[in-house]
Each structure stands twice: as C-alpha cells, then as structure tokens.
C-alpha cells in the first residue's frame, strides 16, 4: 500500500496539549517542547469554550508554522477547516471518517483512535485515516479507564501501510518498548507537560525515538 504524503508527517514525538486556560503559557510550553524535538502537535482542550479554543489553536498554528511542523485539531473538523490547520484527530464516536476525509481533503492529516482493536484500525484506514493510534499502552493518568493494548498489536497493524501512533502512559522509562513494538510515533501528555524541564524531556524522548 502506498503511503500518502500526509502520512509521512506522522513520525517521532507527538505532543498532545494539556487543558490550560492561560494561552500565553500554553504557547510558551509548546514552543519549548517543539524546540526539544516534538514533530507533531495536537491541540486538545476539552474544557475550553469555543472562543478560547479558537484563540489557542490560532496561536499554536502560528508557532507550528514557524517551526514547520503539523498542528492537528482534536475532534473538531469545523475548527480545523476554519483555521486551515494541518489535520484532525477523530475518536470512534466523533463522526464518520470517510465523510470527514472528504471534507478535509487529501492534503490534510486524518488521525483515528483505534483503542486496542485491529478491526477498528482496518475500517479506519479503509475510510481514509492517514494514521492510526492505539492506546492505552500503559496505565494512563489522563484516561485511567482506557482499554489496555497488547504491544504485539503494533506489529500486526503494520499491514495497513499507515503510521502507527502509541498513546497512554508513555514515559521515558517505557517509550523504547513502544518503539521496539513497531510504533512510528508516540503521543505524550502528562510525562511531557508535568516534567520539571519540558525542553529537556522532549529532547530525551526524541533521542530515545531516534536511536
């Protein structure tokens, strides 16, 4: 299966933003993480109202454009298109992937949460997903009730021909396990944003993923 050009952007360290009302601080820490080696950013703020989401994602898009890395919007196709962001990430209950891919076009990234299911992943790729995400790889503070994933699933999913993202409880201590299992990218939240030195933590993750 030929890998789409949009898929080639989903590699390495994938940062998902924390819920934060302070837009200036959010932009500061995201830029620190990008300087440390983050290769793709997903804007996710479930607690923010629409106006704040627009403000924050617009600011983040400017930063991502400056560093030439993609900004993906979580679960909000309308916001992605309004901003002309680089893509959108969709959960299983957040819309029809084929319809969403038709709306955003082939030049934007469509990511899909596949939890611990190869069947969901197969259907997602058939409907146009540019990458598939499996999780939770380990116990996760962000989503404590998320289904757990057998890391052997990553090798089985290679047949789909799109990048595979691991998510959930990934830390500096276990990220190598996810990479060795076959993940092309790892998504991090708590282990990055709660660290004492975000820039250094991003560098450490990036080094482990590139070795």
N, C-alpha and C positions, 0 to 999 in steps of 0.2 A: 504493500500500500504506500503510495507516495505521500510524504509528509508535506502538509500545507505550509506556506511561508509564515503564516501567523503562528503555527505551532512551534516554529524554530525559536521563538522568543521566550518560550517557557522552559527555562533551564536554570539550575542553581538555586540561590536563596530567594525565597518568595515571602515577602513580608505582608502580613495582614494587619491593618491598622487597629489600634485599641479604641474603645469607646472613650472619647475625650471631648469635652466642650470647648476647651481652650485651643482655638485654631492655630494661633501663633506657636504654641508649644508642640502641637501635633506636627506642624510643618518642620519645626526645629529637629525633632527626634527622627522624623522620616528622612530628612536630609542627612542626618548623621549616619543612619543605617545605610542609605544609598552610598555614601562615601566609604562605608565599610565593606561594600560588596553586594548589597541587595540587587538582584537582577530584574525583579518584577514586584510591583506594589498593588495590593488590593485594598480599595477603600471600603471599609465596613464599619458602620456606626448604627447599630440597631436602635439606640436610644435617642438619636438626634431627630429633631423635626426637619421638615423638608427644606426650609430656608438654610439651616445650619449645614445640612448635607450638601446643598448646592455650593455654599461658601467654602466649605472644607475641601470638597472634591475639586473645585476650580483651582484653589491654591495648590493643592497637591499635583494637579495636572501640570501646572507651570513648572514645578520642581522636577517632575518626571521628564518633561520635555527638555529641560535644561541638561539633564544627565542622560537623555536618550534611552530611557527605559520605559516599559509599558505601565500604564495605570489601568487596572481592571476595576470595575464597579460591582459591588456585591448586590445581586438580586434586583437591580433597578435598571431595566432596559431604557426606560424613558430618560433617566438621568445620564446614562452612557451616551445616548444619541444627542441629547441637548448639549453636552459638553464636547462632543466628538472625542470622547475617551477611547482608549485602545481596545476595550473589550468589557465583557460582563461575565460574572460567575453566577451560576444558577444551581439551586438545590432541587431535589426531586419534586417538591410540591410547589415550585415557584414559576411554572409555566411550561409550555410545550417547546422543546429545544429546536425542533425543525422550524417552527414559526418564528422563534426568536432569531435563529440564524438567518432566516430570510429577511428579517427586519434590519439586522445589523450589517449584513453583507459579509463577504468572504475576507475583506481586509481587516476586520476586527476579530479579536480573540473571543471564543466562546468556551468557557470552562464549565465543567459539570461535576457536582458532588456525587460520587458513586458509592460512598459508605464502605461496605465490605462485600459488594456484590459484583461479580463479573457480568451477570446478566444486565444489570443496570448500566454498566460500562459499555457493553456491546450495543445496547439500544442508544445510548448517548452518542457514541461515535457514528452510528448509522444516521442519526438525526443531525449531525453536523458539529459535534463537540470537537474543539481543537486540542483540548487536553482533558484528562480525567483525573479526579482527585479521590484518593482512598484514605479513610480515617474513621476511627481514631487508631493511630499506630501504637500509641501508649496511653496510659491514663492521662486525661486532659482536664485541667482546671477550667478552661473556657467552656468545654462541653463535656461535663462529667458523665452524662448518660449516653454519649455517642456510642454506636456499636464498635466493638474492637475488631481489628484487622489482623489476619494472619499474614505476615510479611511475604510468605510464599506467593500470595496473590499478585504481587508486583511482576514476578516473572511470567505468570500465566497471562497477564494483561498486555505483555509486550506484543502479542499477535495483532493488537488493534492498530498499531502503527502511529499512535499519537503519544506525546509526552505524558508521563505519569507523575502525579504530584502526591507526596505523602504528607499527611497532616495529623495533628493531635498528639500532644505530649512530647514533641520532639525537642531534645535538648542537645547541648554539646556532648554529653556523655553517650547518647544513643543515636545521633544523626548518622554515624557511619554504618550502623545496622540497616538503616532505611536506604542509604545509597547503595550498599552492597546487595540489598534485596532487589534492586532494579529501578529505584525511583530516579527520575530525571531532575526533579526539583523537590525541595522540601519547604512546606509552609510553616511559618513560626509566628507566634503571637507572644505569649507570656514569657518564654525564655529569652526573647529579644528585648521587649519593652520594659520588663521588670529587672533587667540587669543593671548593674551599677555603672557600666560603661557601654552604651549601646553601640558606639562605633567599633570598639574593640571586640565585642561579642559578634557583631556582623562579620568582622574580619576573620574571627576564629571559625565561625560556621563556613564561611566561603573557602577558607583554606582546607577544611576537612572535606568539603564537597568537591574540591578541585584535585585532591590527591588520589 
